[in-house]
C-alpha cells in the first residue's frame, strides 16, 4: 500500500503489508519489514534497516548522514528493530567509521516527537523518550530507561537499564541502572521505584536496590569500596548485579 505521491527507489526492499503515506521518500538502500506503517512526509535514507510492525509518523527523517565533521561518506548504517513507535519530527543518524559504524534502536520503544538520536548511539528495548529528548553521538541507553522531555545526554555517556532522567535534565556522566536523576547538570534523586514496581520487581528486590543506591550515594565511599559492597549484596539479590557491573566499567565517571 504505497501512496501514488510517495517516492520509493526501485532498489528499496519493502516487506509485506507495508503502508507508505503520501510525499514520503524511501531511498535505494532502505529495508522496511512487514506490516510497518510509514506516515506522510517521512524521509528514509542511507543504509537503513527497519524491522516489523513499526509506526513512523510524519516529518521524521531517519538514516541521514551524521552531524559529524569527520564523516566522509562511508556506507555506515542505521538499524531499527520491531514494534517501535516513532512520532513526528524525529531524526536518527547513521553511524560513523570512528565507532562500530551502526546506530541501533531495539524493539518496542516509545519515541515521542522531536527526538534526536545521533550517530553511533545504541538504544535498547522498551525505552521511553519524551518530547524533545536528545542523544549526542555514541551514547548507550539501556532497556526500559525513560528520558524526560527535553532532556539531553552527552556524547559517550551510558544510561543503565530501568533508570529515569527527569525533564530538562542534562546528563554529563554515566547513569547506573535503576537510578533517577534530575537537574542541569543532572544529580541523583533515589531509584526509579515506581517503574520497578510496574515491571514486576518484588518489594524485596526493590529494597535491595535501594540498599545498593545508599552504598554508592550515601556512605561517602570510594567507587572501588562501593562496588565491593554492592557486589557482596548481589550474592543474595541477583537484581543488584547489574548495578555492580555497571559501576565497574564506567568510562566518563558516574553521576554522584
C-alpha positions in Angstrom: 0.0 0.0 0.0 2.3 2.7 -1.3 0.6 6.1 -2.0 1.0 7.3 -5.6 2.5 10.5 -4.2 5.3 8.6 -2.4 8.7 8.3 -3.9 10.2 4.8 -3.4 13.5 3.9 -5.0 13.3 0.6 -7.1 16.2 -0.8 -5.1 14.5 -0.4 -1.7 13.3 -3.6 -0.1 9.7 -3.4 1.1 8.1 -6.1 3.2 4.6 -7.5 3.1 1.8 -5.3 4.4 3.9 -2.1 4.5 2.0 1.2 4.1 3.8 4.3 2.9 1.9 7.6 3.0 1.9 10.5 0.5 5.0 12.6 -0.1 7.3 10.2 1.8 10.7 9.3 0.3 12.4 5.9 0.6 16.0 5.6 -0.6 17.8 2.9 -2.5 19.4 1.2 0.5 16.4 1.2 2.8 14.8 -2.1 4.0 11.3 -2.0 5.6 10.0 -5.0 7.5 6.5 -6.5 7.3 3.4 -4.6 8.5 5.3 -1.3 9.1 3.3 1.9 8.7 5.1 5.0 7.3 3.1 8.2 7.5 3.1 11.1 5.1 6.2 13.3 4.6 8.7 10.8 6.1 12.3 10.6 4.7 14.1 7.2 5.0 17.5 7.3 3.5 21.0 5.9 3.9 21.7 2.2 4.6 18.7 1.9 6.9 17.0 -1.3 8.0 13.7 -1.1 9.8 12.0 -4.2 11.3 8.4 -5.3 11.6 5.3 -3.5 12.8 6.9 -0.1 13.3 4.9 3.1 13.2 6.8 6.2 11.9 4.9 9.4 11.9 5.0 12.5 9.6 8.1 14.6 9.1 10.5 12.2 10.6 13.9 11.9 8.9 15.7 8.6 9.6 19.1 7.4 8.2 20.5 10.8 7.4 24.2 11.5 7.4 25.8 12.2 10.8 26.1 15.7 12.2 29.9 15.0 12.5 32.5 16.8 10.5 34.7 13.7 10.3 32.1 11.8 8.3 33.4 11.3 4.8 30.6 9.4 3.1 31.3 5.9 4.4 28.4 3.4 3.9 27.5 3.2 7.6 24.1 2.1 8.9 21.0 2.7 10.9 19.2 -0.4 12.3 15.8 -0.2 13.9 14.1 -3.2 15.5 10.4 -4.2 15.7 7.2 -2.6 17.0 8.7 0.8 17.7 6.5 4.0 17.7 8.4 7.0 16.3 6.4 10.2 16.4 6.6 13.4 14.5 9.9 15.3 13.6 12.3 12.6 14.9 15.8 12.5 13.5 18.0 9.4 13.7 21.5 9.4 12.1 23.6 6.6 10.6 26.8 5.6 12.3 30.4 6.6 11.7 33.6 4.9 10.9 35.1 6.1 14.2 32.8 3.7 16.1 31.0 0.5 15.1 29.5 2.1 12.1 26.0 1.4 13.2 23.3 3.4 15.1 20.9 0.9 16.7 17.4 1.2 18.1 15.9 -2.0 19.7 12.3 -3.2 20.0 9.1 -1.8 21.5 10.4 1.7 22.1 8.0 4.6 22.5 9.7 7.7 21.0 7.8 10.9 21.1 8.0 14.0 18.9 11.3 15.9 18.1 13.6 13.2 19.5 17.2 13.2 18.1 19.3 10.0 18.2 22.8 10.9 16.9 25.4 8.8 15.2 26.6 5.5 16.7 24.1 5.6 19.6 22.9 2.2 20.9 19.3 2.2 22.3 17.9 -0.9 23.9 14.3 -2.0 24.0 11.2 -0.8 25.9 12.5 2.7 26.4 10.5 5.9 26.5 11.8 9.1 25.0 9.5 12.0 25.8 9.2 15.0 23.5 12.5 16.7 22.6 14.8 14.3 24.3 18.2 14.2 22.6 21.2 11.9 22.5 24.7 13.1 21.4 26.9 10.7 19.5 28.0 7.3 20.9 25.5 7.3 23.8 24.2 4.0 25.1 20.7 3.6 26.5 19.7 0.5 28.5 16.4 -1.3 28.3 13.4 0.3 30.0 15.2 3.6 30.5 13.0 6.7 30.5 14.2 10.1 29.2 12.0 13.0 30.2 11.0 15.9 27.9 13.8 18.0 26.5 16.5 16.0 28.4 19.9 15.7 26.9 22.6 13.0 27.1 26.2 13.9 26.5 28.3 12.0 23.9 29.7 8.7 25.0 27.5 8.6 28.1 25.9 5.3 29.2 22.4 5.1 30.7 21.7 2.0 32.7 18.5 -0.1 32.4 15.4 1.0 34.3 16.8 4.4 35.0 14.9 7.7 34.8 16.1 11.0 33.5 13.8 13.9 34.5 12.5 16.6 32.2 15.1 19.2 31.1 17.9 17.3 32.8 21.4 17.4 31.3 23.3 14.1 31.8 27.1 14.6 31.6 28.2 11.3 33.2 27.2 7.6 33.2 23.9 6.8 35.0 23.7 3.5 36.8 20.7 1.2 36.4 17.6 1.9 38.4 18.7 5.5 39.4 16.6 8.6 38.9 18.3 11.9 38.1 17.2 15.5 37.5 18.6 19.0 37.1 21.3 20.5 34.9 23.8 19.1 35.4 21.9 16.0 36.5 22.1 14.8 40.1 20.8 11.6 41.7 17.4 11.5 43.4 16.9 7.9 44.5 15.8 5.0 42.5 13.0 4.5 40.0 10.8 2.6 42.5 7.5 3.1 40.7 8.9 2.0 37.4 10.3 -1.2 39.0 7.0 -2.0 40.7 5.2 -1.6 37.4 7.6 -4.1 35.8 7.1 -6.7 38.4 10.1 -6.3 40.7 9.3 -7.6 44.2 9.3 -5.4 47.2 12.3 -7.4 48.5 14.2 -6.7 45.2 13.4 -3.0 45.3 14.6 -2.8 48.9 17.9 -4.4 47.9 18.4 -2.0 45.0 17.7 0.9 47.5 20.5 -0.5 49.7 22.8 -0.6 46.7 21.9 3.0 46.0 22.6 4.1 49.6 26.0 2.3 49.5 27.0 4.3 46.4 25.5 7.6 47.2 25.1 7.9 51.0 28.2 6.3 52.6 31.0 8.5 51.3 32.8 5.5 50.0 35.3 5.4 47.1 33.9 3.9 43.9 36.0 0.8 44.5 34.8 0.4 48.1 31.2 0.9 47.0 31.5 -1.6 44.2 32.9 -4.2 46.6 30.0 -3.8 49.0 27.4 -3.8 46.2 28.9 -7.0 44.7 28.6 -8.7 48.1 25.0 -7.7 48.3 24.4 -9.1 44.8 25.3 -12.6 46.0 21.9 -12.7 47.7 20.0 -10.4 45.3 20.6 -11.1 41.7 18.8 -7.8 40.6 21.7 -5.9 42.2 24.3 -7.4 40.0 23.7 -5.1 37.0 24.3 -2.2 39.4 27.7 -3.6 40.4 28.7 -4.5 36.8 27.8 -1.0 35.5 29.8 1.0 38.0 32.8 -1.3 37.4 33.2 -0.2 33.8 32.2 3.4 33.8 34.1 5.4 31.2 33.1 9.0 31.8 32.6 8.6 35.6 29.3 8.2 37.4 26.7 10.8 38.3 27.3 11.2 42.1 
